[in-house]
Amino acid sequence: MFSDKAGSLMCFARCLSFFALVLLASIAALGQNTTIQGKVTAKDNGEAVAGASVYISNTTIGSASDGDGFFKLTNAPQTPFILNISSIGFKTKVIQVNPLKDTLLSITLDANVRQLKEVVITPDKTDLWAKFGQKFLEDLIGYSKFSQQCKIKNLQSIVLDFDREKQILSAFCREPIIVVNKALGYQIKYWLEDYQFSFKTNTTFIAGYPFFRDLLSAKTRRRKTRRYTQNRTKAYQGSLTHFIAALYAKQVNQAGYQVDLMRRVEVSDAYQNDVKQIDTLLYDDANLQKIYQALKIKSPNEIAAKRYLKFVKDWYLSNSSRKLRLRVGRANIAVVVYEFDRDRLNPAKIIVSNYKADNSIEQRSKQGKVNVIVAQNINAQKLVQLLTQNTKLLKFDHYLYITYRNEIEEEAYQIAQFPFKPFVRKKQTSIISLPNKANIIIHPNGYFYPPNNILVEGYWAFEKVDKLLPLNYKVAK
């Protein structure tokens, strides 16, 4: 019933609960091109907005408005798509475009009040970079080998803020963050919409609109061209985009993936009932004394036994519907677990279970939960339904535990998660889930929508802007 693979993910979760890098992009299909024209103006005064970025997020398709606010997008797809318009001092506007009808666009931008407010750099905010700057950079750029070849050209424009009461680190940039990725050969304009890291929940959330400029051209030297091509292929293979494209094409196994169905259960439910000794007792002084004597035998000392008994009494008097779980043991005695639950048929009784703790299960637990593989190597195609000619619907319950068999984890990833353990050659493993049972629409190129409906854990959370490719990237043959 249990798999060792699930254990490695829970160890990861202890170090980083969840990482959500939401690339706010939308594009149905990239085929033949057409031309879209228009003008960008400010909503409050009607004046032309010069230098506005007009682009399809997470692609190399884009242009900029001239001094009079006019723009021409010559490489737009002929199918409906979503267009982004971003400019310093304004809120990014996202509009649906139908190229068959919307050939001439009139776009108005709302002022971004947050950006227009003066950002005062105080000594306290300067100190934040010394404390949290590396954390922000690793969350945005990553910490793989490729990240070492990434450079932010306007680092001084990024402002960090820290809410001491809520224990949340946030970041703000009034202009696009310019990232030069010399590993993949792209310059990325990243319009940061939101960055938050919660120290309480150990959760990171980043949302933004990336726009790519390809550094690879006909003038690029052959050696550099070969390096860019090899690195792009390496970044693509094994990525979430690669998996979604393989899922769409019904090539999951052929592409090197194994998909297991996983559930996250209470630790006590990870143990079989046949290893537990279960008794139903009347909650009275006589049985409390028996419980105390049992706890006393396994506890390090009498003080500890009395403390455990107080936990039991407090739990019962609180009328809590949750189980009470106590791990009891001495240094030279194996740990024993005692669980207390209410008898739903008779509130005056309690159900007491005790069993030997299994380290292989206990070490995988996080906040009372443990990952359990319930079905191995499932047919992932059963999770996909045809929606339209170029789209499919992905829907599943619980979690998918995905192993990419063709590559091992990077050493940098393991060091970040287990800094005091030696490197182990392991296949790349990730977990995806759909919070609130949301649906995902997937496309042949690996794009999925809406992007914030999917939650990623594990190795895919390790791959950030350092391994980010545009949606119109074409796999080298």
C-alpha positions, 0 to 999 in steps of 0.5 A, spaced: 500 500 500 505 504 501 511 507 497 518 509 498 517 514 493 511 518 497 516 519 503 521 523 499 516 528 497 514 529 504 521 530 506 520 536 501 514 538 504 517 539 510 522 544 507 517 548 502 510 547 503 508 549 497 511 554 491 506 557 486 509 560 480 503 563 476 505 565 469 499 569 467 499 567 460 493 565 455 494 562 448 490 557 444 494 555 439 500 558 435 500 557 427 500 562 422 501 569 423 496 575 422 497 583 424 494 586 429 494 594 430 491 599 435 493 605 440 494 605 447 491 611 451 491 613 459 484 612 461 484 618 466 486 624 461 486 620 454 493 622 452 497 617 448 501 612 452 508 611 449 513 605 450 507 600 452 509 593 452 504 589 447 505 582 448 502 575 449 504 573 455 510 567 456 511 568 449 516 572 444 510 575 440 510 582 442 511 589 440 511 596 443 507 603 442 510 609 439 511 616 441 503 617 439 501 610 442 500 606 436 503 599 435 503 594 430 503 586 432 505 583 426 506 576 428 500 575 432 496 568 431 490 567 427 486 564 432 483 568 438 488 569 444 489 574 450 493 580 449 497 583 455 498 591 455 503 593 460 506 600 462 510 603 467 505 607 472 499 603 469 495 597 471 497 591 466 491 590 462 489 583 459 484 583 453 481 577 449 482 578 441 479 575 436 484 576 430 478 575 425 474 581 428 479 585 432 484 588 427 484 595 430 484 596 437 483 602 442 486 600 449 485 604 455 490 603 461 488 605 468 493 608 473 496 604 478 495 608 484 500 603 488 506 604 483 504 612 482 505 612 490 513 614 492 517 608 494 521 611 500 527 607 501 529 607 508 535 604 512 530 598 514 528 597 507 535 596 505 536 592 511 531 587 508 535 586 502 541 583 506 536 579 510 531 576 505 534 578 498 537 571 497 530 568 498 527 572 493 532 571 488 531 564 489 524 564 489 524 568 482 530 565 479 531 559 482 538 555 484 539 550 479 546 550 475 542 555 470 540 560 475 548 561 476 547 564 469 541 569 470 542 576 471 537 581 473 539 588 470 535 592 474 535 589 481 535 596 484 528 597 482 525 591 486 523 593 493 522 588 499 517 589 504 516 585 511 510 585 515 512 583 522 505 582 524 503 577 519 510 574 518 510 575 510 515 578 505 513 581 499 516 584 493 514 590 488 517 593 482 514 599 478 518 597 472 518 590 469 524 586 472 529 585 466 532 578 467 538 575 462 538 568 462 545 566 458 543 559 459 537 559 455 539 565 451 533 569 453 532 576 455 525 576 459 521 582 461 517 580 467 512 584 470 511 582 477 504 582 479 505 579 486 510 576 490 509 573 497 512 568 502 509 566 509 514 565 514 508 562 518 506 557 513 512 556 509 508 558 502 511 562 496 506 565 491 509 569 485 505 571 479 507 575 473 507 576 466 513 574 462 515 577 455 521 573 452 526 576 447 530 571 443 538 572 444 539 567 438 539 569 431 543 568 425 549 572 427 549 568 433 556 564 433 555 556 432 558 554 439 553 559 443 547 556 438 549 549 440 549 551 447 543 554 447 539 549 443 542 543 448 540 547 454 533 549 452 532 542 450 534 540 457 530 545 460 524 543 456 524 535 457 521 533 464 518 540 465 510 541 467 509 543 460 513 537 457 508 533 461 502 536 459 504 536 452 505 529 452 498 528 456 495 531 450 498 527 445 497 520 449 504 519 449 505 520 457 509 513 458 513 514 451 515 521 454 518 518 460 513 519 465 510 514 470 503 517 473 501 514 480 495 516 484 496 519 491 492 521 497 494 525 503 491 522 509 492 522 517 498 519 520 494 514 524 490 512 517 497 510 514 497 504 519 493 498 518 488 496 523 491 489 524 497 492 528 493 496 533 491 494 539 484 497 540 479 498 546 473 501 548 473 504 555 468 508 559 471 515 561 471 514 568 477 515 574 478 507 574 480 507 566 484 513 567 488 510 572 489 504 567 491 509 562 496 513 566 499 506 568 500 504 561 503 511 559 507 511 565 511 504 563 512 507 556 514 514 558 521 517 560 519 518 567 513 519 572 512 527 570 512 525 563 506 520 564 502 525 568 503 530 562 500 525 557 494 524 562 493 531 562 493 532 555 488 526 555 483 529 560 484 536 556 482 533 550 476 529 553 473 536 556 474 540 550 469 536 546 474 536 540 471 532 534 479 530 532 483 524 535 488 525 540 495 522 538 501 521 543 508 519 541 510 516 547 517 513 549 524 512 552 531 513 549 532 505 550 525 503 548 521 503 541 516 509 541 509 507 542 503 511 539 497 512 543 490 514 540 484 517 543 477 518 539 470 519 541 465 513 541 460 516 536 454 512 539 456 513 546 459 520 548 461 517 555 466 512 552 472 513 548 476 509 543 483 507 545 488 505 540 496 503 541 501 501 536 509 501 535 511 507 531 513 506 524 519 510 523 518 510 515 511 513 516 512 517 522 518 521 518 514 522 512 509 526 516 507 533 515 502 537 520 499 530 521 498 528 514 502 523 510 503 521 503 500 514 500 501 512 493 494 508 492 495 506 485 501 505 481 502 507 474 495 509 472 493 510 465 493 518 465 489 518 459 483 517 463 483 523 466 483 527 460 477 528 456 476 532 449 473 539 449 474 542 442 478 540 436 485 543 439 483 543 447 482 537 452 479 537 459 484 535 465 480 533 471 482 528 477 481 528 485 486 528 490 494 528 487 498 525 482 505 523 483 509 524 477 516 521 476 520 523 470 524 517 469 529 520 463 533 525 468 535 525 475 534 530 480 539 536 480 544 536 486 542 543 488 535 541 489 537 536 494 542 540 497 536 545 498 532 540 501 536 536 505 543 540 506 546 535 511 545 529 507 549 526 501 547 526 494 543 520 492 541 519 484 534 519 484 529 520 478 525 527 478 519 527 482 513 532 482 506 532 485 500 536 482 493 537 485 487 541 483 485 545 489 477 546 490 476 540 484 478 545 479 478 543 472 484 545 467 484 546 460 490 543 456 493 545 449 497 541 444 503 545 446 503 544 453 499 550 455 494 549 461 489 554 463 487 557 468 494 557 470 493 558 478 488 552 478 494 547 479 498 547 485 505 544 484 510 541 489 516 537 488 521 538 483 517 542 478 517 547 484 524 547 483 524 549 476 523 557 476 525 563 471 532 559 470 528 554 466 522 558 463 521 557 456 516 561 452 510 557 450 512 558 442 518 555 443 519 549 438 522 543 440 529 542 436 529 536 432 
